[in-house]
Amino acid sequence: MVQVTKDEKETTIEIMGLHKLWAFKSQLKIPNEHILNAYQNEAELSNWQRIRMPGTSVPFLIHAGTFYESDATIFMDIVHKKNAIIVELKDEFYNKLMIEVENPEEAIALLKG
């Protein structure tokens, strides 16, 4: 799970607990103007035609780390899809973040605000 905080210049994605080990990251900092959209879409989360490197992927348990698709680089940290959100980015190494948060509605409102 991750914690999302935002100030006037940037958004911080803090990876919590042991997920830091599984995701090979502890934090992402993204300028607010690089966030294009934030939403929930379980169908998009279920598409597993991705290559993991580095990270952890155990079906039905956890997906954390960097994943590659043919047209995108994605950072994931998901255990429970019902709490996962997707964040689209521009001008960043990652094209998308697929992250599990405690309250998806609050996180989406914060990211869009």
C-alpha positions as CSV (number, residue, x, y, z in Angstrom):
1,M,0.0,0.0,0.0
2,V,1.1,3.6,-0.6
3,Q,0.4,6.9,1.0
4,V,-0.2,9.9,-1.2
5,T,0.6,13.5,-0.1
6,K,0.6,16.7,-2.1
7,D,1.9,20.2,-1.6
8,E,1.9,23.2,-4.0
9,K,4.7,21.8,-6.2
10,E,4.8,18.0,-6.1
11,T,3.0,14.8,-5.1
12,T,4.8,12.3,-3.0
13,I,4.0,8.6,-3.3
14,E,5.4,6.9,-0.2
15,I,5.6,3.1,-0.4
16,M,4.7,1.6,3.1
17,G,6.2,-1.2,5.1
18,L,7.6,-4.4,3.4
19,H,6.2,-3.2,0.1
20,K,9.4,-1.2,-0.2
21,L,11.3,-4.5,-0.5
22,W,8.9,-6.0,-3.0
23,A,8.7,-2.9,-5.2
24,F,12.4,-2.0,-5.0
25,K,11.4,1.6,-4.2
26,S,10.5,3.6,-1.2
27,Q,9.2,6.8,-2.6
28,L,8.3,8.6,-5.8
29,K,8.1,12.4,-6.2
30,I,6.2,13.8,-9.1
31,P,5.7,17.4,-10.1
32,N,1.9,18.2,-9.9
33,E,1.8,19.4,-13.5
34,H,3.0,15.9,-14.7
35,I,-0.2,14.3,-13.3
36,L,-2.7,14.0,-16.1
37,N,-5.5,11.9,-14.6
38,A,-6.3,9.6,-11.7
39,Y,-9.1,7.0,-11.7
40,Q,-10.2,3.5,-10.8
41,N,-10.5,0.8,-13.5
42,E,-10.4,-2.9,-12.4
43,A,-10.4,-4.2,-16.0
44,E,-7.2,-2.3,-16.7
45,L,-5.6,-3.6,-13.5
46,S,-6.4,-7.2,-14.6
47,N,-4.5,-7.0,-17.9
48,W,-1.3,-9.0,-17.1
49,Q,0.6,-8.8,-20.4
50,R,3.4,-7.0,-18.6
51,I,7.1,-7.8,-18.1
52,R,8.3,-7.2,-14.5
53,M,11.8,-5.8,-14.0
54,P,12.6,-5.2,-11.1
55,G,9.8,-6.1,-8.8
56,T,7.6,-8.8,-7.4
57,S,4.7,-10.6,-9.0
58,V,2.9,-13.4,-7.3
59,P,-0.5,-14.1,-8.9
60,F,-3.5,-13.5,-6.6
61,L,-1.1,-12.0,-3.9
62,I,1.0,-9.0,-4.9
63,H,2.2,-7.0,-7.9
64,A,4.9,-4.5,-6.9
65,G,7.7,-2.8,-8.8
66,T,8.4,-1.7,-12.4
67,F,6.4,-3.4,-15.2
68,Y,6.8,-2.8,-18.9
69,E,4.1,-3.0,-21.6
70,S,4.7,-2.5,-25.3
71,D,3.9,1.2,-25.0
72,A,4.3,2.1,-21.3
73,T,6.4,1.8,-18.2
74,I,4.2,1.3,-15.1
75,F,5.0,1.4,-11.4
76,M,2.7,-1.0,-9.5
77,D,2.0,-1.7,-5.8
78,I,-1.2,-3.6,-5.5
79,V,-2.5,-6.4,-3.2
80,H,-6.2,-5.5,-3.2
81,K,-7.6,-4.3,-6.5
82,K,-10.7,-2.7,-4.9
83,N,-8.4,-0.1,-3.3
84,A,-6.2,0.4,-6.4
85,I,-6.1,3.6,-8.5
86,I,-4.4,4.4,-11.8
87,V,-2.5,7.6,-12.2
88,E,-1.5,8.7,-15.7
89,L,1.7,10.8,-16.0
90,K,3.5,12.8,-18.6
91,D,7.2,13.6,-18.9
92,E,8.1,11.0,-16.3
93,F,10.0,7.7,-16.4
94,Y,6.7,6.0,-15.5
95,N,3.7,6.5,-17.8
96,K,1.3,5.2,-15.2
97,L,1.2,4.4,-11.5
98,M,-1.1,1.5,-10.4
99,I,-1.2,1.8,-6.7
100,E,-3.2,0.6,-3.8
101,V,-4.3,3.3,-1.3
102,E,-6.3,3.3,1.9
103,N,-9.2,5.4,0.5
104,P,-9.3,5.5,-3.4
105,E,-11.9,8.3,-3.6
106,E,-9.8,10.6,-1.3
107,A,-6.6,9.9,-3.2
108,I,-8.2,10.6,-6.6
109,A,-9.7,13.9,-5.3
110,L,-6.3,14.9,-3.9
111,L,-4.5,14.0,-7.2
112,K,-7.0,15.8,-9.4
113,G,-7.2,18.9,-7.1
